[in-house]
Structures are given as C-alpha cells and as structure tokens.
Amino acid sequence: MKNRKRIFAVFLLLAVIALCAGCRSRKADSGLQEYTIYYLNSAGNKLIGNGYETGTEKLEELVQEFLARLGAVPSDLDCQTAMPGQMEKVTFRLEENVLHLYVDASYALMNSVQEILCRAALTKTLTQIPGIEYLVIYCGDQPIVDSAGNPVGMLTASDFVDSIRDINSFEKTELTLYFANETGDFLVEEKREVMRSTNTSVEKLIVEQLIEGPEKPGAYAAIPRDVKLLNVTVNESVCSINLDATFLDNTLEVRDYIPIYSIVNSLSELSTVSRVQIRINGSQDAVFRDSIPLSTVFERNYEYIEGGKTDQ
C-alpha cells in the first residue's frame, strides 16, 4: 500500500511539472513577453501595476509602446494615468543603457507628490525594457529637480523599491492658506486640497505650500520661492519653523507684516497650533525688515485678512 502511494505521488508530481512546462512552452511559442505598466489608483495617491504582454522586441519601439500605454489606461481598469493630463509632447534618446526622456513644460505644473508618483511610474515601467537600466528625465532641456531644487539625476527601479510604501502612503488634506492681495497690504484666503505623505507633518506641508505660492486668482506670493524650510517642530501648541536667511531678503512688494502673518495665520488654522515662532538658521535674534523682531512668539491676527474672517 505504501509503495502504491509513493508511485501515485511521483506520477502526480510529474504531471504537475509537465503541465507547468507546457504552459511555459505555450508562452514562449506565442512570442509574447510580459511587462508591468504602472498607473495611479482612482484616488490618485498610489501606484498600481497592470500586466501587459507584447511581441515587440526592438528597443525604440518598446519605449514608444510603453509611453503610449502609460498615457492610456485600459477601460477595464479603475485607475488613472500618472502622466500629466495636459502633456502633449514626449521625446527620447538612447545612450547605451540610459534612456533620456524629454517632457514638455506641463510636467513642471505637477505638485511635488504628483511628480514623485509620475517619476516612479515612468522609471518602474521603462527600466523593465531589456537594455535600459537608467532613466533621466528632462523638462524642456533641463534635468528635473526635486522639491529642494537638487537635480534628480539618473533613476533606476531600485530607487523606488525600499521607499515604495512611502510613495504609496498619501492622503488628501485640505489646507487653509493665506497669501498677499494685489496691493500687498492684506491677506487673502485660499482653500487648497493637496496629497500629503503620511510621513510629512501638516505644519511642514503648510509652509511648503506657502513657499510654492498661490493658485487662486487675485492672490500673490508673500514668501519668495527660493526660501528654504529647514525644519518644523510643534511643542505645546507652539509651532517653531526654521527658515534659511533668504527669508530676511524678502523683496516682494508687500507690507512688512504680510509674510509673517501669511505663515502665522495659515498655521493657526490647525487645531494643534495656537502660536508660531519663526527662526532663521536656528536663531531667534533676527529682525525682519528692520521692524519685526523674530524673538516674538506670534499669534493669529484676523485684522490682516482682507474683509475679515466670518467664522472666527
């Protein structure tokens, strides 16, 4: 009886092996290779891979085919493209194992979260192509830079392996931001919905968005875009933000108090913040525009908001 069971097990194993081999043989005979095209989920905050088969073998034709697939989501897939919707032109050139991808100016219109997801989708999709190990992305003729203004450089799929959970950990956050009005003497409110990495504090996100500038018509920047945010901390409802010295060189045509209260009033919209401390390179000794000592711990001030605030 034991021998019969052993013989049956051997035959079963051989049958399974033969079946698998047959599947592989049929796959090979079809001449198709399977790849993964990366899209965004319907919420636009997570990468989704979708299997794709093609018989194309020529490298340049594969690049063109993959770019076309990246820009067109299959109708049966509940996803959206990671590419900017207004992008019209994408060209490329190959240099040994490096693919140089040139995108139009609409790429630069994405916010930092969208750009990271697009960058990841492009890299993870295109570096699957045999013979391509690295991707370099250019916006116009200039290599793209990260949120800190540093060149991104050559990208590989492995750049996104360890951090894929970070890439996919985003949530929608609604912010109330304050920018300068046209004459620079009052603040105007702007509601903005952004995708936030769960590893980034809302306080940090607010200051980054203020530096990025307004989207609302009739609103104007209160803080120069070249200001660097060094760090943000919150302790007992006091939010301390540390900026580089560029903040002191603010030459925007706004009243002295507008940049200060753009930050203070925006942060004070959070239930976790009641007061704001602004430091320059870690120091509280600076004076803004020779009139506002930054040793002050600032509180929200509705008087600087155009038309007042009705829900105070």
Buried (B, 14 or more C-beta within 10 A) or exposed (E): EEEEEEEEEEEEEEEEEEEEEEEEEEEEEEEEBEBEBBBBBEEBBBBBBBEBEBEBEEBEEBBBBBBEBBBEBEEEEEBBBBBBEEBEEBEBEBEEEBBBBBBBEBBBBBBBBBBBBBBBBBBBBBBBBEEBBBBBBBBEEEBBBEBEEEEBEBBBBEBBEEEBEBBBBBEEBEBBBBBBBEEBEBBBBBEBEBBBBEEBBBBBBBBBBBBBBBEEEEBBBBBBEEBBBEEBBBEEEBBBBBBBEBBBEBEEEBBEBBBBBBBBBBBBBBEEBBBBBBBBEEEBEBEBBEEBEBEBBBEBBEEBBBEEBEEE
